[in-house]
């Protein structure tokens, strides 16, 4: 598991807290405990998480991501964009094996880490895809698209909504400024045809700090189709410039 000589020094993960037994099913506890060991060891060595995050792996990262599963469908497909070290997508996949989870991440060292963890944990419900979210626009739709600290809402909508199925939703982890983000993203919400965003707090009465969950669905699901997936604003112009440069060359 350890890959020394790269970016950091491995650490021992903190002991699994008692509350984990109320968040995860008993048969999932060994898997999530091993994942915590991966984060504290190879995750630190390869620079996916900072060493100062190790003491708070459970409360700030793993458990806060695990409760997001309560806002997702019980079965179906989930895409986690900008998956990084697997937060929240890998935790969601461990929490609910009935979900088929696709981890989308553009950086090779991160997808390598994710693939190694998936293989080690034997997670048959996880697919790792190296690439940007917009590379899948027009190709696939998911019942839910998740993310954590990836981008401000306006940009996140551009990346995520083209991947959301007609009856699905963007279900993202956000911070305390989510209200401001919704206000700033109002033009994008209208242009993409999104319904009014819903904000909820997950894990209240269970965790020391709750998870702020933002849910955005389609205003009119009947108008959504795979062919109607839109690229992020400005991408068409960028593609034209690239095509013109190739012609000039």
N, C-alpha and C positions, 0 to 999 in steps of 0.2 A: 504493500500500500504506500509506503513512504518512498518519495523520490527526492533524495537529498541533493544538494548542490545547485538548486534553482533559486527561488526567490525568498524563502523564509525558513523558519525552523519549526518542525512538527511539535505538537503539544498533545497532552492527554485530554480527552473531552471531559467536561464535568459530569458528575454522576447524574443519571437519569432521574428527574424529580418524580415524586409520587403522582402528581397530577397527570403525567403522561399516560398512566394507566386508565385515566378517565377520558382521555382524548383519543387514544389508539386502542383498537381491539387487541386482546391478549396475544393473538398469534402474529400481530404486526410489530409488537414491541422489540423483538430481537432484530428486526430489519431496520427500524428507525434508530436503534441504538448503534448498529453497525454504521449506518449512514452518518451519525454524529461523529463516530471515530474517523471516518473518511474526511469529514470537514475539518476536524481538528488537526489531522495529520497532513494528508496530501493537499487538502484544500488550502491550508496555510502555506505549505512548501511551494505550491505552484501559484500563489498569489491570488487565489480566488476569494479568499476572505482574509481580513487582517487578523494578526495574532491577538489583538486586544478584544476581538469578538468571541474568542473561544470560551471565556468564562460565562458568557451569556448566550451560548449557542441555543440552549433549550428555550428560555423564556422569550428572547428577542427574535429568534429566527425559526426554529423548528416548530414550536407549539403555535406561534402566531400564524405560521403558514398552514398548519394542520387544520385549524378551525375554519379556514377558507373552504374546506371541503363541504361544510354544511350549507354553503351558498351555491354549490354546484349540483347538477343533476346526479342522481344516484347511479345511472348508467349513461353510456354515450361516449362522445369524443371530446377531449379537451386539448387545446394548444396553449403552451406556455411560451410566450415570446420573450426574448432576451433572458433565457433561463439561467445563465451564469453558472452558479454552483448547484442549481436545481431547486432554487427557492422562488416561487412556491411549488412548481410543477412536480418535482420529484417527491416532495413531501406529500402532495395530494395523491400521487400514484401509490405511495406506500399506504396512505390512510384508507383509500378506497380502491381495491384491486378490480372492481367492476368497471372502472373508468379506463378508457384507452387514452393515454396521455402522450402527446407529441411535444418534445422539448426542442424549441427552435432557438439556435444560438449561432452567431456568425463566427466567433473566434475558435480556432482550432484547439488551443490548449484547454478551453472550457469544454468543447464537445468530446475531446479525448477523456477528460476527467468524468464527464457524465456517462459516457459509454462504459468506462471501466467500473463505475459504481453500479450501473444497471446490470452488467454481467455478474458482478460479485454478489449482488443481492438477489439475482435470479428473477428480475422483474419482467415478466412476459407481457405486461400491459404498457410498456414504455417504448417509444421510438425516439431516437435522437436524430435531429436534422441539423446539419451545419448550413447556415445561410441566414439571410435577412427575412423578416416576416413578409415583406412585400414581394419576395420572390415566389411566394405561394399564392399571391392574389390571382384570382381567376382559375385556380386549379383545385383548391380544396376549401371546404367549409367545416366548421366545428360547432358542436353544441355549446361550447363555452370557450372563451379565449381569456387566459389569465396573464398577469404580469405583476411585477413588484419593483417599484422604484426605477422604471425604465425611461419614462419621459413625461413631460407635462401632458395633461389630458388631450389638448388639441392634437398634438402629434401622435399620441397613443391611439386616438380614434382613427386617424388616417392609416395607421399600421394594422390595427386590430379588426375594425368593423368589416373590411372586405373578407375576412376569414370567418365571420360569424354567420351561422346558418339562419334561415328565416325565423325559426322559433328559438334561436339561441340568444346569447348575450355576452357582452364583455363583462367580466367579473374580475376587477383589479383591486389589488391592495394599494391603499393611498394613505396620505398623512393628514395631519390636522388642517391643512390648507385646502382640502378637497373642495370646499364651498367656493373659494376664489377660483380654483381651476375650472369648475363647472361654469362659472360666470364668464370667464375669459374664453372658454371653448364654445360658447353659445352659437356663434356663426357656423362653426364646424358641425355641431350637432344638428343644426337645421339643414345644412347643405347635404349631409350624408343621409338624412332621413331617420334620425334616431329619436326614440321616445325620451321622455323626461328622465334624467338619471335618478337613480335611487341610492341613497347612502344608508348604511347600517353599521352597527358595531357588533363584532362577533367575539365570543369568548367571555362576555360579561359574567361575573360571578364564578368564573372558572380560572381565568388567567389574571395575572397582576396587571397587565396592560392589554387592552382590547385591540382587535384588528379592525381598522376602518376599511370597509368593503364598499366599492363603487360598482353598481350594476347599470349597464346601458344596453337596452334591447332596441329592436327596430320599431319604428312608429307604425309601419304598415308592412308586415311580413310578406304579404302577397306580392309585393313589388320587388322582393329580393330574389335574385337568382345567381347562379355561379357566374354566368356571363356578365352580370352587372357589376362585378367586383371592380372597385375604382382604385387606381394607383394613388399614392400620396400626392398632394398638391405639388406641382412643379416637376414631377417625374417625367411627364410627357415632353415638356420643354427640354429637359435634360437629355432625354433620349434623342430628340431631334438634333441637338447640338452634337452629340456623339456620332450620330449618323452622318452629319455634314462634315465632321472632321475626318471620318473614314473615307468619304468621297474625295475630299481634298487631297488626302494622302495617296 
